[in-house]
Amino acid sequence: MKKALICGISGQDGAYLAKLLLEKGYSVCGTSRDAQMSTFNNLTRLGIRESVKLESMSLNDFRSVLQVLSKIQPDEVYNLAGQTSVGLSFEQPVETLESIATGTLNLLEAIRFTGGKIKLYNASSSECFGDTGGKAAEESTPFHPRSPYAVAKATAFWEVANYREAYDLFACSGILFNHESPLRPARFVTQKIVSVACRIATGSPEKLQLGNISVQRDWGWAPEYVEAMYLMLQQSEPDDYVIATGESHALKEFVAQSFATLGLDWEEHTVIDTSLYRPTEIALGKGNPAKAKEKLGWQAKYKMHDVVKMMVETQKANF
């Protein structure tokens, strides 16, 4: 039985990945800074809370990382931990950099130190690319990070590439574009839109307050994206992959679709708040997943309109 260690198992991707690996017969261990205090609500929602072993681990503490790796002795490690909000990174740039860049470095160094044949997946981000002039980003597209979060993710990406080349580690990064699900936290704009729209549909008088709705993103379905993570570690050679749908849509479209699914006109219930604009923003995000299709056999089945419908239907069921 293969053993997988998921750092950041309590998040959206960590929970869906744990479910996938359990279905494939893995023994799964997940980490949190304080496993005894964390609720692991997403694992409970997916019905797998009791099937996962949980350990306390701080990625910023090398000794903590080394202890858990030595105890679990995993075949595969999935690094999904760290601060995950682009918006919050402008308010907490130091914590963002430390949790992502230092955390990733500690994992790489601990794997090298133990000398084991551990395969490492690192969660990179499309935010690293910044503005690409309207072109779909691929693996060779230069990075131009435009937020503290993106700077941290770009740093971690090159750490992984360096350790792969310098120490012959099986380490790879998935450069994932936006991917959503009902497990998204409320602070993410997609979940905010869906939640407010559903409340309005049940009679709430509130308005949906948004910043720049002209930005365009490549939105996919999170349960599909974790399959790509798994596939990367099943290859004979480690490599980095862009994971995306290949389609880009304006946030305005996401809003309109969410309200339309509920039989509402979004313009009647939405207010633009310029204070919600970010200091720097990516106008258009779009990925080219051709390499993932060719090498991994992975292709997104669900696009933005499917994602909106599934998120709204799930949210409606909770009311």
C-alpha positions in Angstrom: 0.0 0.0 0.0 1.4 3.4 -1.0 1.6 6.1 1.6 0.9 9.7 0.8 1.5 12.8 3.0 -0.7 15.8 2.2 0.5 19.1 3.7 -2.5 21.4 3.8 -5.1 18.6 3.9 -7.7 20.8 5.4 -8.1 23.0 2.4 -10.2 22.5 -0.8 -7.5 20.8 -2.8 -6.1 18.8 0.1 -9.6 17.3 1.0 -10.4 16.4 -2.7 -6.9 14.9 -3.1 -7.2 12.8 0.0 -10.5 11.4 -1.2 -9.0 10.6 -4.6 -6.0 8.8 -3.1 -8.1 6.8 -0.6 -10.2 5.6 -3.6 -6.9 4.5 -5.2 -6.0 2.4 -2.2 -3.5 4.8 -0.6 -2.8 5.2 3.1 -3.2 8.9 3.6 -1.8 11.1 6.3 -2.5 14.8 6.4 -0.9 17.6 8.3 -2.0 20.8 10.0 -0.1 23.2 12.3 -2.2 21.8 15.2 -4.0 18.6 14.2 -5.7 18.4 17.7 -7.3 21.8 17.3 -8.1 21.9 13.6 -11.7 21.0 12.7 -11.0 19.4 9.2 -14.5 20.3 8.2 -13.8 19.6 4.5 -12.7 16.0 5.3 -16.0 15.6 7.2 -18.0 17.1 4.4 -16.5 14.5 2.0 -17.1 11.7 4.5 -13.4 10.7 4.9 -12.4 12.3 8.2 -12.0 8.9 10.0 -10.1 7.4 7.1 -7.2 9.8 7.2 -4.3 9.8 9.7 -3.5 13.4 11.0 -0.3 14.8 12.3 0.7 18.3 13.6 3.5 19.8 11.5 4.7 23.4 10.9 6.3 23.7 7.5 8.3 26.7 8.8 10.0 24.5 11.4 12.6 22.2 9.7 12.7 19.9 12.8 9.0 19.5 12.7 9.0 18.6 9.0 11.9 16.1 9.4 10.1 14.4 12.4 6.9 13.9 10.4 8.7 12.6 7.3 10.7 10.2 9.4 7.6 9.0 11.2 5.3 8.5 8.2 7.9 7.6 5.6 5.6 8.5 2.7 6.1 7.4 -0.9 4.5 10.7 -2.1 4.3 14.2 -0.5 1.8 16.7 -1.8 2.7 20.3 -0.7 -0.6 22.2 -0.7 0.1 24.2 2.4 0.7 27.9 3.0 -1.2 31.2 2.8 -3.7 30.8 -0.2 -5.2 34.2 -0.7 -3.9 36.7 -3.2 -5.8 39.6 -1.6 -4.6 38.7 1.9 -1.0 38.5 0.7 -1.0 42.3 0.3 -1.8 42.7 4.0 0.5 39.8 5.2 3.4 39.7 2.7 6.0 38.3 5.2 3.7 35.5 6.5 2.8 34.7 2.9 6.4 34.4 1.8 7.5 32.4 4.8 4.6 29.9 4.7 5.0 29.2 1.0 8.7 29.7 0.1 10.4 28.7 3.4 7.9 25.9 3.9 8.6 24.5 0.5 12.4 24.8 1.0 12.1 22.9 4.4 10.2 20.1 2.7 12.8 19.8 -0.1 15.7 19.9 2.3 14.1 17.3 4.6 13.5 15.0 1.7 17.1 15.4 0.6 18.4 14.9 4.1 16.5 11.7 4.7 17.8 10.3 1.4 14.5 8.5 0.7 12.9 8.1 -2.7 10.1 10.4 -1.9 8.2 12.0 -4.8 7.2 15.6 -4.2 4.3 17.5 -5.7 4.4 21.3 -5.2 1.4 23.5 -5.7 2.5 26.4 -7.9 0.1 29.0 -9.3 -0.9 30.7 -12.5 -0.5 34.0 -10.5 3.3 33.6 -11.2 2.8 34.5 -14.8 1.2 37.9 -14.2 -0.1 39.6 -17.3 0.8 37.7 -20.5 -0.5 40.2 -22.9 -3.6 38.2 -23.7 -1.7 35.1 -24.6 -2.4 31.7 -23.0 0.4 30.8 -20.6 2.4 27.6 -21.0 5.3 26.0 -19.1 7.9 28.2 -20.9 6.1 31.5 -20.3 8.3 33.8 -18.2 7.1 34.7 -14.7 6.1 38.3 -13.8 4.5 38.0 -10.4 2.2 40.9 -9.4 1.4 40.1 -5.8 3.3 39.0 -2.7 1.5 35.6 -3.1 2.7 35.3 -6.6 6.3 36.2 -5.6 6.2 33.5 -2.9 4.8 30.9 -5.4 7.4 31.8 -8.0 10.2 31.4 -5.4 8.9 28.0 -4.4 8.7 26.9 -8.0 12.4 27.7 -8.6 13.3 26.0 -5.3 11.7 22.8 -6.6 13.4 23.1 -10.0 16.8 23.7 -8.4 16.5 20.7 -6.0 15.3 18.5 -8.9 18.4 19.4 -11.0 21.0 19.7 -8.2 20.0 16.7 -6.1 18.1 14.5 -8.6 14.9 14.6 -6.5 11.6 13.6 -8.0 10.1 17.0 -7.5 7.6 18.7 -9.7 5.2 21.7 -9.7 1.7 22.0 -11.0 1.1 25.5 -12.2 -2.7 25.5 -11.6 -5.0 28.1 -12.9 -8.1 29.0 -10.9 -10.1 26.0 -9.8 -13.3 26.2 -7.7 -15.7 24.0 -5.8 -18.2 24.1 -2.9 -15.3 23.6 -0.5 -13.9 27.1 -1.4 -13.7 29.3 1.7 -16.0 32.3 1.8 -13.1 34.8 1.4 -12.6 33.6 -2.2 -14.6 35.8 -4.6 -16.3 32.9 -6.4 -17.7 31.5 -3.2 -18.7 35.0 -2.1 -20.7 35.5 -5.3 -22.4 32.2 -5.1 -23.3 32.5 -1.4 -24.6 36.0 -1.7 -26.6 35.2 -4.8 -28.2 32.2 -3.0 -29.1 34.3 0.0 -30.7 37.0 -2.2 -32.7 34.3 -4.0 -34.1 33.3 -0.6 -35.2 36.8 0.2 -32.2 38.6 1.6 -32.2 42.3 0.8 -28.3 42.6 0.7 -26.3 43.6 -2.3 -23.3 41.8 -3.7 -20.3 44.1 -3.4 -17.4 43.5 -5.8 -14.3 45.2 -7.1 -13.0 44.9 -10.6 -15.4 42.6 -12.5 -13.7 43.1 -15.9 -10.8 40.8 -14.9 -10.7 37.5 -16.8 -9.8 34.1 -15.4 -9.5 30.5 -16.5 -11.8 28.7 -14.1 -11.9 24.9 -13.6 -13.3 22.3 -11.3 -11.1 21.5 -8.3 -11.9 17.7 -8.1 -10.5 17.4 -11.6 -7.4 19.4 -10.9 -6.3 17.1 -8.0 -6.3 14.2 -10.5 -3.6 16.1 -12.4 -1.5 16.4 -9.2 -1.7 12.6 -8.7 -0.8 11.9 -12.4 2.3 14.1 -12.2 3.8 11.8 -9.5 3.0 8.6 -11.5 5.3 9.6 -14.4 8.7 8.1 -15.0 10.4 11.5 -14.9 9.5 14.6 -12.9 8.4 17.7 -14.7 6.3 20.8 -14.3 2.8 21.2 -15.9 0.3 24.0 -16.5 -3.2 22.8 -15.5 -6.1 24.8 -16.9 -9.2 24.6 -19.1 -7.8 26.7 -21.8 -10.8 29.1 -21.7 -11.0 32.5 -20.1 -14.1 34.4 -18.8 -14.6 37.7 -17.2 -15.6 37.9 -13.5 -18.7 39.7 -14.8 -19.7 36.5 -16.6 -19.3 34.4 -13.5 -21.6 36.8 -11.6 -24.2 36.9 -14.4 -24.2 33.1 -14.6 -24.6 32.6 -10.9 -27.6 34.9 -10.7 -29.1 33.6 -13.9 -29.0 30.0 -12.5 -31.2 31.3 -9.7 -33.5 33.2 -12.1 -32.2 36.6 -11.1 -30.7 39.6 -12.9 -27.3 40.2 -11.5 -27.3 44.0 -12.2 -30.2 44.5 -9.9 -28.3 43.1 -6.9 -24.6 44.0 -7.5 -22.7 47.1 -6.4 -19.1 48.0 -7.5 -16.9 49.0 -4.6 -13.6 50.6 -5.8 -12.1 50.0 -2.3 -12.0 46.3 -3.2 -9.6 46.9 -6.1 -6.2 45.3 -5.6 -3.0 47.4 -5.7 -1.9 45.4 -8.8 -4.2 43.1 -10.8 -3.9 40.6 -13.6 -6.2 41.7 -16.4 -6.4 38.3 -18.1 -5.5 34.8 -16.9 -5.5 32.0 -19.4 -3.6 28.7 -19.5 -2.5 26.3 -22.3 -2.8 22.8 -20.9 -1.6 21.1 -24.1 1.5 19.5 -22.4 -0.7 18.0 -19.6 -3.0 16.5 -22.2 -0.1 15.0 -24.2 2.1 13.8 -21.3 -0.5 13.1 -18.6 -3.6 12.3 -20.6 -5.3 14.9 -18.5 -8.0 17.3 -19.9 -10.6 19.4 -18.1 -14.1 18.2 -18.6 -15.8 21.0 -16.8 -15.6 24.7 -17.8 -16.7 27.9 -16.1 -20.5 27.6 -16.7 -20.4 24.0 -15.4 -18.5 25.1 -12.3 -21.0 27.9 -11.5 -24.0 25.6 -11.9 -22.5 22.9 -9.6 -21.5 25.5 -6.9 -24.9 27.1 -7.0 -26.7 23.8 -6.8 -24.7 22.7 -3.8 -25.1 26.1 -2.0 -28.9 26.0 -2.6 -29.1 22.6 -1.0 -27.6 24.1 2.2 -30.4 26.7 2.5 
